[in-house]
Amino acid sequence: MDRHSPAVAAPLFRGYAFDLDGTIYLGDALIDGAAQVVADLRAAGARTVFVTNKPLETSTDYAAKLTRLGIPTIGADVISAIDALILYLRDNHPGATLMAIAEPVLIDELARAGFEVTTDPTCTDVVVVSFDRTFDYDKLTRAYQAVKGGAIIIATNPDPYCPTPDGGLPDCAAMLAAIEACTGARAEAIVGKPSVHMANAFLDRLGVGAGDAVMVGDRLLTDVAMGLNAGMATVLVLSGATTREQLADSAVVPNYVFDDIRGLVAQGQRANRVEQSQR
């Protein structure tokens, strides 16, 4: 069977993990049908959570945005790269002093989680790198000095850019690349999608096993790769960062492909299913 041949729509799963940007909404506008799809899945008894690599707001903020846009959500049902970062730091670097190449929301969340955050390179154990629209030469220099002094690097997510209605913004990978380039060091961990740290966090929130869950997102190398590595079914939607041309050239192959998430529940919707044994 050709890996892009059409087949029936995806079945109903017990748990759904949805990416946000490019999957549920773009900027401040819901993608057509998103609210109805989530409502239909919930009405059918499925659990839903929302997973984002974008560390610019808290889980409570994202939940409030989803609710405002028409998808009622509580903070506990949103798992961000901030959550995965704090879990990783607590497990692997408890008590570390952090330098955060990040925006204020992430710095505040690290402090709220009990970590000391500094701008002094000589006191830094870990340089945390994130999506940072305030990134400048001073921050790059401080990070360089900290790493040269022995600090390790941990990044929130590997995304090179974040999709927006006007074409996107440079994301965490751009800041990380600058720091790695000048220091010659590499990040010890990138804790957001597609890492196992993020997958474990949202599967725990869903309360279902990987075999009963599906990851739905618009990126092959983060959303789809993470779901496949975790043993979940995967759905790629073409409403965000990935085109059909990019899919055709990719070694990462989702189980299902839809134009947008309406394909998850629409009667008669045609999807592209991939049989892993025939890859």
SVG drawing of the C-alpha trace seen along z (x, -y; Angstrom):
<svg xmlns="http://www.w3.org/2000/svg" viewBox="-22 -43 57 48">
<polyline fill="none" stroke="black" stroke-width="0.4" points="0.0,0.0 1.3,-3.5 2.0,-5.3 -0.2,-8.2 -3.2,-6.3 -6.6,-7.4 -8.4,-5.3 -11.1,-5.6 -11.1,-8.3 -9.3,-7.7 -11.1,-5.7 -12.2,-7.0 -9.4,-6.9 -9.7,-7.1 -7.2,-10.0 -6.3,-12.9 -3.3,-15.2 -3.6,-18.2 -0.9,-20.6 -2.1,-24.2 -0.4,-26.6 -1.2,-25.4 -3.6,-22.7 -6.2,-24.3 -5.6,-27.9 -3.4,-30.3 -2.6,-33.4 -5.9,-34.5 -8.2,-32.7 -9.5,-29.2 -9.0,-26.9 -12.3,-26.2 -14.1,-23.4 -11.7,-23.0 -14.2,-23.8 -16.8,-21.4 -14.3,-18.6 -13.1,-18.9 -16.7,-19.1 -17.7,-16.0 -14.8,-14.0 -15.5,-14.9 -19.1,-14.1 -18.1,-10.6 -16.2,-10.1 -12.6,-10.8 -10.1,-12.6 -8.4,-15.6 -5.3,-17.6 -3.4,-20.3 0.3,-20.2 2.5,-23.2 6.2,-23.9 5.6,-27.6 6.8,-28.8 5.4,-32.3 2.4,-31.8 1.5,-29.6 -0.9,-26.6 -3.6,-28.6 -3.1,-31.4 -3.4,-28.9 -6.5,-27.4 -8.1,-30.8 -7.3,-31.5 -8.9,-28.2 -11.9,-28.9 -12.2,-32.4 -12.0,-31.0 -14.8,-28.5 -13.1,-25.4 -13.7,-25.2 -10.4,-24.2 -8.8,-24.1 -5.1,-24.7 -4.4,-21.1 -5.4,-20.1 -2.6,-22.1 1.0,-20.8 3.6,-23.2 7.4,-23.1 7.5,-25.0 6.0,-22.1 8.3,-19.6 11.3,-21.8 10.5,-22.1 9.9,-18.3 13.3,-17.7 15.1,-20.2 13.6,-18.8 14.6,-15.2 18.0,-15.9 19.3,-19.2 17.6,-19.9 18.9,-23.0 20.7,-24.3 21.1,-28.0 19.7,-28.9 20.3,-31.6 17.2,-31.9 17.5,-33.0 13.8,-33.5 10.9,-35.9 9.6,-37.0 6.8,-34.3 9.3,-31.5 11.6,-33.2 8.7,-33.7 7.6,-30.1 11.1,-28.9 11.3,-31.0 7.8,-29.9 9.0,-26.3 11.8,-27.1 14.8,-27.6 17.2,-30.5 17.5,-32.5 20.5,-34.7 22.0,-36.9 25.6,-36.3 27.5,-33.9 29.9,-33.0 27.0,-31.7 25.2,-29.7 24.9,-25.9 22.4,-25.6 21.6,-27.9 18.0,-27.5 17.3,-28.5 13.8,-29.2 11.7,-31.1 12.8,-34.6 11.6,-37.7 13.9,-39.8 17.0,-37.9 20.0,-40.2 23.8,-40.4 24.0,-41.0 22.0,-37.8 24.2,-35.9 27.4,-37.1 26.2,-36.1 25.2,-32.7 28.5,-32.3 30.4,-33.2 28.3,-30.9 28.8,-27.9 32.5,-28.6 32.6,-28.6 31.1,-25.1 27.4,-25.6 25.3,-23.1 22.6,-24.0 19.0,-22.8 16.4,-24.0 12.7,-24.0 11.9,-23.0 13.6,-22.3 11.3,-24.4 13.1,-26.7 10.0,-28.9 6.5,-29.4 3.7,-29.6 1.7,-32.8 -0.9,-34.3 1.7,-36.6 4.3,-33.9 5.9,-32.9 8.5,-34.0 12.0,-32.6 11.6,-30.1 13.9,-28.5 16.1,-26.6 17.4,-30.0 18.5,-31.1 19.9,-27.7 21.9,-27.6 23.5,-31.0 24.6,-29.8 25.9,-26.4 27.7,-28.1 29.8,-30.4 30.4,-28.0 31.0,-24.8 28.7,-23.1 25.5,-21.1 22.3,-21.1 22.2,-18.3 18.4,-18.0 15.6,-19.6 12.6,-18.8 9.6,-19.8 8.2,-17.9 9.4,-15.5 11.1,-14.4 10.0,-11.5 9.7,-14.1 6.8,-15.8 5.2,-12.6 5.3,-11.1 3.8,-14.3 0.7,-14.5 0.1,-10.7 0.0,-10.9 -2.6,-13.8 -4.7,-11.8 -4.7,-8.8 -4.6,-6.3 -1.9,-4.1 0.0,-5.1 -1.8,-2.5 -5.1,-4.1 -4.0,-7.7 -3.3,-9.8 -1.1,-12.8 -2.6,-15.4 -0.3,-18.1 1.0,-20.1 4.7,-19.2 6.4,-16.0 9.7,-16.3 8.0,-17.3 4.3,-16.3 4.4,-13.2 7.9,-12.0 7.0,-12.3 3.8,-10.3 5.5,-7.6 8.3,-7.3 5.9,-7.0 3.9,-4.2 0.9,-6.4 -1.1,-6.7 -0.4,-10.0 -2.4,-12.5 -0.7,-15.2 -2.9,-18.2 -1.9,-20.4 -3.3,-23.6 0.0,-24.8 3.7,-24.2 3.8,-21.2 2.8,-20.9 2.0,-17.8 5.3,-18.3 7.3,-18.2 5.3,-15.1 6.2,-13.3 9.9,-13.9 9.8,-13.0 11.2,-9.9 8.7,-10.5 5.4,-9.0 2.2,-9.8 -0.6,-7.2 -3.2,-9.7 -3.1,-12.9 -6.0,-15.5 -6.3,-19.0 -7.4,-20.0 -8.7,-18.3 -12.2,-18.1 -11.1,-14.9 -11.0,-13.3 -14.8,-13.1 -16.3,-14.0 -18.3,-11.2 -16.9,-9.9 -13.7,-12.1 -10.9,-10.5 -7.5,-10.3 -4.1,-9.0 -3.3,-6.0 0.2,-4.5 0.7,-0.8 4.0,-0.9 4.8,2.7 4.9,1.5 7.2,-1.5"/>
</svg>
